[in-house]
């Protein structure tokens, strides 16, 4: 009788507590070697906690982990790496000021020293070429496109010949074409015998790449590892959200299904533009490529989507509308008033609201209380010449946060303690209000689960239906196609295409890559 080959990774009875909060409860997961596995669930389901336990970053309160049948010491990253487990985090970990070669050397443990800059570059050029990553190892990490940064992170993880590679929300920062390139890289790793575990929350992506899927909900395993062939998209969606028909909107958001479109207020009557950019070009400021002769008009009651591969001027567009990028040529009008020389406070007073690209670094003060984060709206609008009454602001923020269904214990708790979905709802509670005439929503659902995504989409639709103009910037074409009344494409700092529904994926994709101008 021959012994059977043990699974690549087994987690038995894993329980993790953070104070009174139970992040994982008696979770049992088993992953066969040489396959692509998806672990799915909403935000707060325990996906990232599981990944960190498996990688040795978190020591569970109970349970055991085995790699290829060998017990793994818990809470020890070096032991996990010695056994072949590598984790690529959702937030990239390589030092941005380092060159690629320096960053790779920094994370390496197996290789001996090198004694020249040329030797360092040659070492890591060979490693990158072996993984089909075409990039100059002398380039700085911060100067790389996001897709290349992720490829380098994976290359770093594979330095130690990892047999188990865990990618935590790897598509959260990628365009659709970037996601497909990632999946192709993952398939090649599988062919080379690597077991790949993908932490995901979109069923469309699970269907595209995974061999098996496991579902977590509320820290518990609701579906053990199952072959994809035995499951439908709707069945996975039901397991994730915990229901059926009541969660159809959530499931549609997760699968990427487009809902029936209603005519926007802007298309049903003549209205004056709330935002007008006329031949705008910007000065180079180190924050992204400058804009080049951009003209754009938004009217009340419409959602205008901005598509484009990341790094083609989207951030500069937001910055110039907010008054944070130097205007080299052209003019900007907001609510019929020339604001070309106005500061952010003046534009706020005219009704500008911004949901920023990075909610943690740009949208919130993580060490400040919830009520302080919400109340900053008054400061940004320039209305704090009167005395500040913290008690009244707490009451007002509590009312707003409850109206927006933010899940929190106390308005005194730090914003950094909120989950991603609740942090985004806090920003929406502050920015989307009756006085908002122009709402810029930059990557508003990045990293959110299907429930929070559906909530954000409906909030933007409601704002549009109340007469606000919404500028939606997203790398998710499903999102843009679903809720945009009009769609423009940015390429190299210019608007190169303008579409109205129904949108053609091929045409939009060609415009994004420069195949069509």
C-alpha positions in Angstrom: 0.0 0.0 0.0 1.4 3.4 -1.1 1.0 6.5 0.9 -1.2 9.1 -0.8 0.4 12.5 -1.7 -0.6 15.0 1.0 -2.3 18.3 0.1 -0.1 21.3 -0.5 -1.7 23.3 2.4 -4.0 22.2 5.2 -5.5 24.6 7.8 -7.2 22.8 10.7 -9.7 24.4 13.1 -8.1 27.9 12.7 -9.5 30.4 15.1 -8.3 34.0 15.3 -9.5 36.7 17.7 -8.7 40.4 17.8 -10.0 41.4 21.3 -13.7 40.5 21.3 -13.8 40.3 17.5 -13.5 36.8 16.0 -11.9 37.1 12.6 -11.9 33.3 11.9 -13.8 30.6 13.7 -12.9 26.9 13.4 -11.9 27.2 9.7 -10.8 24.0 7.9 -9.3 24.4 4.5 -7.3 22.0 2.3 -5.6 22.9 -1.0 -4.3 20.3 -3.5 -0.9 20.9 -5.1 -0.4 22.3 -8.6 -3.9 24.0 -8.8 -5.3 27.5 -8.8 -7.6 28.0 -5.8 -9.8 31.0 -5.1 -10.8 32.0 -1.5 -13.8 34.4 -1.8 -16.1 36.4 0.5 -17.1 39.9 1.3 -15.0 42.4 3.2 -14.6 41.2 6.8 -15.2 37.6 5.8 -11.7 36.6 7.0 -9.9 36.1 3.7 -6.9 38.3 4.4 -6.7 36.9 8.0 -6.6 33.4 6.5 -3.8 34.4 4.1 -1.7 35.9 6.9 -2.1 32.8 9.1 -1.0 30.6 6.2 2.0 32.9 5.6 3.1 32.9 9.2 2.2 36.6 9.8 -0.5 35.9 12.3 -0.4 33.3 15.0 -3.9 31.9 15.4 -5.5 31.4 18.8 -6.3 27.8 18.0 -5.6 25.4 15.1 -2.8 24.0 13.1 -1.2 24.5 9.6 0.5 21.8 7.6 2.6 22.2 4.4 3.0 19.1 2.2 2.1 17.1 5.3 4.7 18.8 7.5 3.5 20.8 10.5 4.3 24.5 10.1 5.3 26.5 13.2 2.5 29.1 13.7 3.2 32.8 13.5 6.7 32.4 12.1 7.2 34.0 8.7 10.7 32.7 8.1 9.5 29.1 8.8 6.6 29.5 6.4 9.0 30.8 3.7 11.4 27.9 4.4 8.5 25.5 3.8 7.7 27.3 0.5 4.9 29.7 1.3 5.0 33.2 0.0 2.4 36.0 0.3 2.0 39.0 -2.0 0.0 41.6 -0.2 -2.7 43.8 -1.7 -0.7 46.8 -0.6 2.6 46.4 -2.3 5.6 45.9 0.1 8.7 46.7 -2.0 10.4 50.0 -1.0 9.3 52.6 -3.6 12.7 54.5 -3.6 14.7 51.3 -4.4 15.6 50.1 -7.9 14.1 46.8 -8.8 17.4 45.0 -8.4 17.9 46.6 -4.9 14.4 45.7 -3.8 14.8 42.1 -5.0 18.1 41.8 -3.2 16.5 43.3 -0.1 13.9 40.5 0.0 16.3 37.6 -0.9 17.6 35.2 1.7 19.1 32.4 -0.4 21.7 34.1 -2.5 25.3 35.0 -1.7 26.7 38.6 -1.8 27.5 40.5 -4.9 30.3 43.0 -5.1 29.3 45.4 -7.8 26.2 47.3 -9.0 26.5 45.5 -12.4 26.6 42.1 -10.7 23.4 43.0 -8.8 21.6 44.1 -11.9 22.7 41.0 -13.9 21.6 38.7 -11.1 18.1 40.0 -11.0 17.8 40.5 -14.8 18.3 36.8 -15.2 15.6 36.0 -12.5 13.1 38.4 -14.1 13.7 36.9 -17.6 13.2 33.4 -16.2 9.7 34.5 -15.1 9.0 36.3 -18.5 9.0 39.7 -16.9 10.4 42.2 -19.4 11.6 45.2 -17.3 14.9 46.9 -16.7 16.1 46.0 -13.1 17.7 49.4 -12.8 14.3 51.2 -12.8 12.9 52.6 -9.6 9.9 50.8 -8.1 8.0 54.1 -7.8 8.3 54.7 -11.6 6.7 51.4 -12.6 3.1 51.0 -13.8 1.0 49.2 -11.3 0.8 46.0 -13.3 4.6 45.9 -13.5 4.9 46.6 -9.8 2.8 43.5 -9.1 4.8 41.4 -11.5 8.0 42.4 -9.6 6.3 41.6 -6.3 5.5 38.1 -7.6 9.1 37.7 -8.9 10.3 38.7 -5.4 8.0 36.0 -3.9 9.4 33.4 -6.3 13.0 34.1 -5.4 12.9 31.3 -2.9 11.3 28.8 -5.3 8.0 29.1 -3.5 5.7 26.0 -3.9 2.7 27.9 -2.5 2.0 31.4 -3.7 -0.8 33.4 -2.0 -2.0 36.6 -3.7 -4.2 38.8 -1.6 -6.8 40.7 -3.7 -4.3 40.8 -6.6 -6.7 42.4 -9.1 -7.8 45.3 -6.8 -5.3 47.7 -8.4 -5.4 46.3 -12.0 -7.2 47.3 -15.2 -9.1 44.5 -17.0 -6.2 43.9 -19.3 -3.8 43.9 -16.4 -6.0 41.3 -14.6 -5.9 39.0 -17.6 -2.1 39.4 -17.9 -1.9 38.4 -14.2 -4.2 35.4 -14.7 -2.0 34.2 -17.6 1.1 34.5 -15.4 -0.7 32.5 -12.7 -1.5 29.8 -15.2 2.1 29.5 -16.2 3.1 29.2 -12.5 0.6 26.4 -12.2 2.1 24.6 -15.2 5.4 24.8 -13.3 3.9 23.0 -10.3 3.2 26.0 -8.1 0.1 26.0 -5.9 -1.6 29.4 -6.3 -4.2 30.7 -3.8 -6.0 33.8 -4.9 -8.0 35.9 -2.4 -10.8 37.4 -4.5 -14.2 38.9 -4.2 -15.4 39.0 -7.9 -17.1 35.9 -9.3 -16.2 36.9 -12.8 -12.5 36.6 -11.9 -13.0 33.4 -10.1 -14.7 31.9 -13.1 -11.9 33.1 -15.4 -8.9 31.5 -13.6 -9.7 29.2 -10.6 -9.8 25.4 -10.5 -11.5 25.3 -7.1 -13.2 27.8 -4.8 -13.7 28.1 -1.0 -16.2 30.6 0.5 -15.8 32.5 3.8 -18.6 34.5 5.4 -18.4 36.3 8.8 -15.1 34.4 9.7 -16.7 31.0 9.0 -16.2 28.6 6.2 -19.6 28.3 4.4 -18.3 26.2 1.5 -15.2 24.0 1.7 -12.9 23.7 -1.3 -15.0 22.7 -4.3 -14.2 22.2 -8.0 -15.5 25.2 -10.1 -17.1 22.8 -12.6 -19.7 21.9 -9.9 -20.7 25.5 -9.2 -22.6 28.2 -11.0 -21.9 31.9 -10.6 -25.2 32.5 -9.0 -24.6 29.6 -6.5 -21.2 31.2 -5.5 -22.9 34.6 -5.2 -25.6 33.2 -2.9 -22.9 31.6 -0.6 -21.0 34.9 -0.5 -23.9 37.2 0.4 -25.9 34.6 2.4 -29.1 34.7 0.4 -30.8 34.5 -2.9 -33.3 36.9 -4.5 -32.8 39.6 -1.8 -29.2 39.9 -2.9 -29.7 40.0 -6.7 -28.2 43.5 -6.9 -25.1 42.3 -4.9 -24.7 39.3 -7.1 -25.0 41.3 -10.3 -22.4 43.6 -9.0 -20.1 40.7 -8.3 -20.6 39.0 -11.6 -20.4 42.2 -13.6 -24.0 42.1 -15.1 -25.3 45.3 -16.5 -28.6 46.5 -15.1 -31.4 48.3 -17.1 -30.3 51.9 -17.8 -32.6 54.8 -17.1 -32.3 58.1 -19.0 -30.4 60.7 -17.0 -31.7 64.1 -16.2 -29.0 65.6 -18.4 -30.3 63.7 -21.5 -34.0 64.5 -20.9 -33.7 68.3 -20.9 -31.4 71.2 -21.6 -29.4 72.1 -18.6 -26.4 74.4 -18.1 -23.1 72.6 -17.5 -21.9 72.3 -13.9 -18.3 71.7 -15.0 -16.6 73.0 -18.1 -13.0 72.3 -19.0 -11.9 74.2 -22.1 -8.6 73.2 -23.7 -7.0 72.5 -20.3 -3.3 71.7 -20.2 -1.4 71.4 -17.0 2.1 71.9 -15.8 4.3 68.9 -15.0 4.2 68.4 -11.2 5.6 64.9 -10.6 2.2 63.5 -9.6 1.4 62.1 -13.0 1.5 62.9 -16.8 0.3 66.5 -17.6 -3.0 67.0 -19.3 -2.9 68.1 -22.9 -5.7 70.2 -24.4 -8.5 68.5 -22.4 -12.1 69.7 -23.0 -14.8 68.1 -20.9 -18.4 69.1 -19.9 -20.6 67.6 -17.2 -24.2 68.6 -16.7 -26.4 68.2 -13.7 -28.1 64.8 -13.5 -25.5 62.7 -15.4 -22.7 60.3 -14.5 -19.7 60.6 -16.8 -17.3 57.7 -16.6 -13.5 58.1 -17.3 -11.9 54.9 -18.6 -8.2 54.4 -19.3 -5.2 52.3 -18.3 -4.0 53.7 -14.9 -1.4 56.4 -15.2 -2.7 58.2 -18.3 -3.7 61.4 -16.6 -6.7 60.4 -14.5 -5.1 61.7 -11.2 -4.0 64.9 -12.9 -7.6 65.4 -14.1 -8.9 65.2 -10.6 -6.1 67.5 -9.3 -6.7 70.2 -11.8 -10.5 70.2 -11.2 -9.7 70.5 -7.4 -7.2 73.3 -8.0 -4.2 71.2 -6.9 -2.4 71.0 -10.2 -0.8 74.0 -12.0 -2.9 75.2 -14.9 -0.8 75.9 -17.9 -3.4 76.7 -20.5 -7.2 76.7 -20.8 -10.0 77.5 -18.4 -12.2 75.8 -15.8 -15.8 76.8 -14.9 -17.7 75.4 -12.0 -21.4 76.2 -11.6 -21.0 78.9 -14.3 -18.1 80.6 -12.4 -14.5 80.8 -13.7 -12.5 79.0 -11.1 -9.2 78.7 -13.1 -7.4 80.7 -10.3 -9.6 79.6 -7.4 -8.3 77.5 -4.5 -9.8 74.2 -3.2 -11.9 76.0 -0.5 -13.6 78.2 -3.0 -14.4 75.2 -5.3 -15.8 73.4 -2.2 -18.0 76.4 -1.5 -19.4 76.1 -5.1 -20.4 72.5 -4.5 -17.3 70.3 -5.3 -17.1 67.0 -3.4 -14.3 64.4 -3.9 -14.2 60.7 -3.1 -10.4 60.4 -3.5 -8.3 57.6 -5.1 -6.8 56.4 -1.8 -9.3 56.4 1.1 -6.8 55.7 3.8 -4.1 58.2 2.8 -6.1 60.9 1.0 -9.7 60.6 2.3 -9.3 59.9 6.1 -7.2 60.8 9.0 -6.9 57.3 10.4 -5.8 58.4 13.9 -8.7 60.9 14.3 -12.2 60.0 15.5 -15.1 59.3 13.1 -16.9 62.5 14.1 -13.7 64.6 13.4 -13.3 63.0 10.0 -17.0 63.7 9.1 -16.8 67.2 10.5 -13.8 68.2 8.3 -16.4 69.0 5.6 -17.2 72.2 7.4 -13.5 73.2 7.4 -13.1 72.3 3.7 -16.1 74.4 2.9 -14.7 77.4 4.8 -17.5 77.6 7.4 -15.5 77.4 10.6 -15.3 81.1 11.4 -18.0 80.5 14.1 -17.2 78.6 17.3 -16.8 74.8 17.0 -19.2 72.8 19.2 -17.9 69.2 19.4 -21.1 68.0 21.0 -23.3 69.2 18.2 -20.8 67.9 15.6 -20.9 64.4 17.3 -24.7 64.3 17.1 -24.7 65.4 13.5 -22.0 62.9 12.5 -23.9 60.1 14.3 -27.0 60.9 12.4 -25.1 61.0 9.1 -23.2 57.8 9.7 -26.3 55.9 10.7 -28.1 57.2 7.6 -25.3 55.9 5.5 -25.3 52.5 7.3 -21.7 52.8 8.6 -21.1 50.0 11.1 -19.2 51.4 14.1 -19.2 51.3 17.9 -18.8 54.9 18.8 -18.2 58.2 17.0 -15.1 58.5 19.2 -13.4 55.4 17.7 -10.5 56.0 15.2 -11.3 55.9 11.5 -8.4 53.4 11.1 -10.4 50.8 12.9 -13.1 50.6 10.3 -13.3 48.0 7.6 -12.7 49.1 4.0 -16.4 49.2 3.1 -17.3 51.2 6.2 -14.4 53.6 5.7 -15.6 54.3 2.2 -19.2 54.8 3.5 -17.8 57.4 6.0 -16.2 59.3 3.1 -19.5 59.1 1.2 -21.4 60.4 4.3 -19.1 63.4 4.3 -19.0 64.1 0.6 -22.4 63.2 -0.8 -24.9 65.6 0.5 -27.6 68.0 -0.7 -25.1 70.8 -1.3 -22.9 68.6 -3.6 -23.3 69.8 -7.1 -20.2 68.1 -8.7 -19.0 64.7 -7.2 -15.7 63.3 -8.3 -15.6 59.6 -7.4 -12.1 58.1 -8.0 -11.9 54.3 -7.8 -14.9 54.4 -5.3 -15.3 50.6 -5.1 -11.6 49.5 -5.3 -11.1 46.7 -2.8 -14.7 46.6 -1.6 -16.9 43.6 -1.4 -20.1 43.1 -3.4 -22.4 44.5 -0.8 -20.4 47.7 -0.3 -20.0 48.0 -4.1 -23.7 47.9 -4.7 -24.2 50.5 -1.9 -21.7 52.8 -3.6 -23.2 52.4 -7.0 -26.7 53.2 -5.7 -25.4 56.2 -3.8 -23.9 57.6 -7.0 -27.1 57.0 -8.9 -29.2 58.7 -6.2 -26.9 61.7 -6.3 -27.3 61.9 -10.0 -31.1 61.6 -9.8 -31.1 64.5 -7.3 -29.4 66.7 -9.9 -25.7 66.4 -9.1 -23.1 65.8 -11.8 -20.8 62.8 -11.1 -17.4 62.2 -12.6 -16.6 58.5 -12.1 -13.0 57.4 -12.6 -12.5 53.7 -12.5 -10.2 50.9 -13.8 -13.2 48.5 -13.8 -14.9 48.5 -17.1 -17.9 46.6 -15.7 -18.4 49.4 -13.2 -18.1 52.1 -15.9 -20.4 50.3 -18.3 -23.0 49.7 -15.6 -23.6 53.1 -14.2 -22.1 55.7 -16.7 -24.5 57.8 -18.8 -21.6 58.8 -20.9 -18.0 57.4 -21.1 -14.8 59.2 -22.1 -11.4 57.5 -22.5 -8.0 59.0 -21.4 -4.7 58.2 -23.0 -1.4 60.0 -22.4 -3.1 63.0 -20.8 -5.7 63.5 -23.5 -9.4 62.5 -23.9 -9.3 60.4 -27.1 -12.8 59.0 -27.2 -16.4 59.8 -26.1 -19.1 57.2 -26.0 -22.8 56.8 -25.2 -24.5 53.5 -24.3 -24.6 50.8 -25.3 -20.9 50.6 -25.0 -18.8 48.3 -27.1 -16.0 46.6 -25.1 -13.8 46.2 -28.2 -14.0 49.9 -29.1 -13.4 51.1 -25.6 -10.5 48.7 -25.1 -8.9 49.8 -28.4 -9.2 53.5 -27.4 -7.6 52.7 -24.0 -4.5 51.1 -25.6 -4.1 53.6 -28.4 -5.3 51.3 -31.2 -8.0 53.8 -31.9 -7.7 57.5 -31.3 
